[in-house]
Amino acid sequence: MITPKGWKLLQSQAQQLGITRSELVERFARGEIQENLSQLAEERFLGESFAN
């Protein structure tokens, strides 16, 4: 169970990364989420830049 505040925080982080909350939780469970989520957002941004 997660609190309403936790749910909102998950939503915020997922939006920054451009993924769903479910994907965020999945990546965390797999150990793919690093301590610094902003680094993941930066990696996503760089990936999109190279794709364009």
NUVEXNU-835198 format. One record per residue: y, x, z of N, C-alpha, C, O, CB in turn; residue in three letters. Coordinates in nm, 3 decimals. Glycine has a CB too. Example, Ala and Ser with C-alpha at 12.3 -4.5 7.8 and 13.67 -1.06 7.14 Angstrom:
# NUVEXNU-835198
{atom {-0.569,1.319,0.780},{-0.450,1.230,0.780},{-0.330,1.320,0.780},{-0.332,1.424,0.846},{-0.447,1.131,0.905},Ala}
{atom {-0.225,1.285,0.708},{-0.106,1.367,0.714},{0.003,1.290,0.787},{0.114,1.341,0.804},{-0.060,1.408,0.572},Ser}
END
This chain:
# NUVEXNU-835198
{atom {-0.118,0.085,0.000},{0.000,0.000,0.000},{0.124,0.089,0.000},{0.125,0.196,0.061},{0.000,-0.096,0.122},Met}
{atom {0.225,0.044,-0.068},{0.350,0.119,-0.077},{0.466,0.028,-0.038},{0.466,-0.092,-0.067},{0.371,0.178,-0.220},Ile}
{atom {0.563,0.086,0.028},{0.679,0.008,0.071},{0.768,-0.027,-0.049},{0.758,0.037,-0.154},{0.761,0.085,0.177},Thr}
{atom {0.853,-0.128,-0.034},{0.946,-0.160,-0.142},{1.035,-0.040,-0.180},{1.064,-0.019,-0.297},{1.034,-0.278,-0.102},Pro}
{atom {1.078,0.036,-0.080},{1.160,0.154,-0.108},{1.079,0.257,-0.189},{1.130,0.316,-0.284},{1.211,0.217,0.023},Lys}
{atom {0.956,0.278,-0.150},{0.870,0.371,-0.222},{0.848,0.327,-0.366},{0.846,0.410,-0.457},{0.737,0.386,-0.152},Gly}
{atom {0.831,0.197,-0.386},{0.811,0.141,-0.520},{0.933,0.169,-0.607},{0.920,0.206,-0.724},{0.785,-0.011,-0.512},Trp}
{atom {1.052,0.151,-0.548},{1.177,0.178,-0.622},{1.191,0.326,-0.655},{1.236,0.362,-0.764},{1.299,0.130,-0.541},Lys}
{atom {1.153,0.412,-0.560},{1.159,0.555,-0.585},{1.063,0.596,-0.697},{1.097,0.679,-0.782},{1.127,0.633,-0.457},Leu}
{atom {0.944,0.538,-0.696},{0.849,0.565,-0.804},{0.907,0.522,-0.938},{0.895,0.594,-1.038},{0.715,0.493,-0.779},Leu}
{atom {0.969,0.406,-0.941},{1.028,0.355,-1.064},{1.137,0.449,-1.114},{1.144,0.479,-1.233},{1.084,0.214,-1.043},Gln}
{atom {1.220,0.494,-1.023},{1.329,0.583,-1.060},{1.277,0.714,-1.119},{1.324,0.759,-1.223},{1.417,0.612,-0.939},Ser}
{atom {1.180,0.775,-1.051},{1.123,0.900,-1.100},{1.052,0.881,-1.234},{1.064,0.964,-1.324},{1.026,0.958,-0.997},Gln}
{atom {0.980,0.772,-1.248},{0.908,0.744,-1.372},{1.007,0.726,-1.487},{0.984,0.775,-1.597},{0.819,0.618,-1.357},Ala}
{atom {1.116,0.655,-1.462},{1.217,0.636,-1.566},{1.278,0.768,-1.608},{1.301,0.790,-1.727},{1.327,0.541,-1.517},Gln}
{atom {1.304,0.856,-1.514},{1.360,0.988,-1.547},{1.266,1.067,-1.637},{1.310,1.144,-1.722},{1.389,1.067,-1.419},Gln}
{atom {1.137,1.047,-1.616},{1.037,1.119,-1.695},{0.998,1.046,-1.822},{0.929,1.101,-1.908},{0.913,1.144,-1.611},Leu}
{atom {1.041,0.921,-1.833},{1.006,0.842,-1.951},{0.862,0.797,-1.953},{0.802,0.781,-2.060},{1.034,0.921,-2.073},Gly}
{atom {0.807,0.774,-1.834},{0.669,0.728,-1.821},{0.665,0.608,-1.727},{0.765,0.574,-1.663},{0.576,0.843,-1.769},Ile}
{atom {0.550,0.543,-1.720},{0.535,0.429,-1.630},{0.506,0.479,-1.488},{0.472,0.595,-1.467},{0.422,0.335,-1.678},Thr}
{atom {0.522,0.389,-1.393},{0.487,0.424,-1.255},{0.339,0.459,-1.246},{0.300,0.551,-1.175},{0.521,0.307,-1.159},Arg}
{atom {0.258,0.384,-1.317},{0.114,0.411,-1.315},{0.083,0.552,-1.365},{0.001,0.622,-1.307},{0.039,0.308,-1.400},Ser}
{atom {0.150,0.592,-1.472},{0.130,0.727,-1.526},{0.177,0.832,-1.427},{0.114,0.937,-1.413},{0.204,0.744,-1.659},Glu}
{atom {0.288,0.806,-1.359},{0.338,0.898,-1.258},{0.236,0.918,-1.146},{0.208,1.031,-1.106},{0.471,0.847,-1.200},Leu}
{atom {0.180,0.808,-1.097},{0.079,0.816,-0.992},{-0.045,0.888,-1.043},{-0.102,0.971,-0.972},{0.042,0.674,-0.941},Val}
{atom {-0.087,0.857,-1.165},{-0.204,0.923,-1.225},{-0.182,1.074,-1.234},{-0.271,1.152,-1.198},{-0.232,0.864,-1.366},Glu}
{atom {-0.067,1.114,-1.282},{-0.039,1.258,-1.295},{-0.036,1.325,-1.159},{-0.083,1.438,-1.143},{0.094,1.280,-1.368},Arg}
{atom {0.020,1.256,-1.060},{0.021,1.312,-0.925},{-0.121,1.330,-0.874},{-0.154,1.435,-0.818},{0.101,1.221,-0.830},Phe}
{atom {-0.204,1.229,-0.894},{-0.342,1.235,-0.846},{-0.420,1.348,-0.914},{-0.508,1.408,-0.853},{-0.413,1.101,-0.871},Ala}
{atom {-0.388,1.375,-1.038},{-0.456,1.482,-1.112},{-0.399,1.620,-1.081},{-0.451,1.721,-1.129},{-0.447,1.456,-1.261},Arg}
{atom {-0.294,1.625,-1.001},{-0.232,1.752,-0.967},{-0.139,1.803,-1.075},{-0.102,1.920,-1.074},{-0.338,1.854,-0.940},Gly}
{atom {-0.101,1.717,-1.168},{-0.013,1.757,-1.276},{0.134,1.750,-1.237},{0.219,1.809,-1.304},{-0.038,1.671,-1.397},Glu}
{atom {0.164,1.679,-1.131},{0.301,1.667,-1.084},{0.330,1.785,-0.993},{0.261,1.809,-0.894},{0.325,1.531,-1.011},Ile}
{atom {0.434,1.857,-1.030},{0.475,1.971,-0.949},{0.571,1.922,-0.842},{0.619,1.809,-0.847},{0.539,2.082,-1.036},Gln}
{atom {0.598,2.008,-0.747},{0.686,1.969,-0.637},{0.822,1.925,-0.689},{0.884,1.835,-0.631},{0.703,2.084,-0.539},Glu}
{atom {0.870,1.986,-0.795},{1.003,1.956,-0.844},{0.993,1.867,-0.967},{0.967,1.917,-1.077},{1.079,2.086,-0.877},Asn}
{atom {1.012,1.737,-0.952},{1.001,1.643,-1.063},{1.107,1.667,-1.170},{1.086,1.633,-1.286},{1.010,1.501,-1.013},Leu}
{atom {1.220,1.724,-1.133},{1.322,1.750,-1.233},{1.273,1.851,-1.335},{1.318,1.849,-1.450},{1.451,1.800,-1.167},Ser}
{atom {1.184,1.939,-1.296},{1.127,2.035,-1.391},{1.045,1.961,-1.496},{1.049,1.996,-1.614},{1.039,2.139,-1.317},Gln}
{atom {0.971,1.858,-1.454},{0.895,1.779,-1.550},{0.987,1.705,-1.646},{0.959,1.695,-1.765},{0.804,1.680,-1.477},Leu}
{atom {1.097,1.654,-1.594},{1.192,1.585,-1.679},{1.250,1.682,-1.781},{1.269,1.646,-1.898},{1.305,1.522,-1.595},Ala}
{atom {1.278,1.803,-1.739},{1.331,1.905,-1.830},{1.227,1.940,-1.937},{1.262,1.954,-2.054},{1.372,2.031,-1.752},Glu}
{atom {1.102,1.954,-1.897},{0.996,1.983,-1.993},{0.983,1.871,-2.095},{0.962,1.897,-2.213},{0.862,2.005,-1.920},Glu}
{atom {0.995,1.747,-2.049},{0.986,1.634,-2.140},{1.102,1.637,-2.238},{1.084,1.613,-2.357},{0.986,1.501,-2.062},Arg}
{atom {1.222,1.665,-2.187},{1.341,1.671,-2.273},{1.326,1.781,-2.377},{1.358,1.760,-2.494},{1.467,1.694,-2.188},Phe}
{atom {1.278,1.897,-2.336},{1.259,2.006,-2.431},{1.154,1.971,-2.534},{1.169,2.005,-2.652},{1.221,2.133,-2.358},Leu}
{atom {1.049,1.903,-2.493},{0.944,1.861,-2.587},{1.000,1.766,-2.691},{0.966,1.776,-2.809},{0.829,1.793,-2.513},Gly}
{atom {1.085,1.673,-2.650},{1.146,1.580,-2.743},{1.240,1.653,-2.837},{1.249,1.619,-2.955},{1.220,1.468,-2.669},Glu}
{atom {1.311,1.754,-2.786},{1.404,1.829,-2.869},{1.330,1.904,-2.980},{1.375,1.908,-3.094},{1.485,1.928,-2.783},Ser}
{atom {1.217,1.963,-2.945},{1.138,2.036,-3.044},{1.072,1.943,-3.144},{1.049,1.982,-3.258},{1.034,2.119,-2.975},Phe}
{atom {1.043,1.821,-3.103},{0.978,1.725,-3.190},{1.075,1.671,-3.296},{1.033,1.627,-3.402},{0.921,1.609,-3.108},Ala}
{atom {1.203,1.676,-3.266},{1.304,1.624,-3.360},{1.347,1.727,-3.455},{1.431,1.701,-3.541},{1.424,1.570,-3.288},Asn}
END
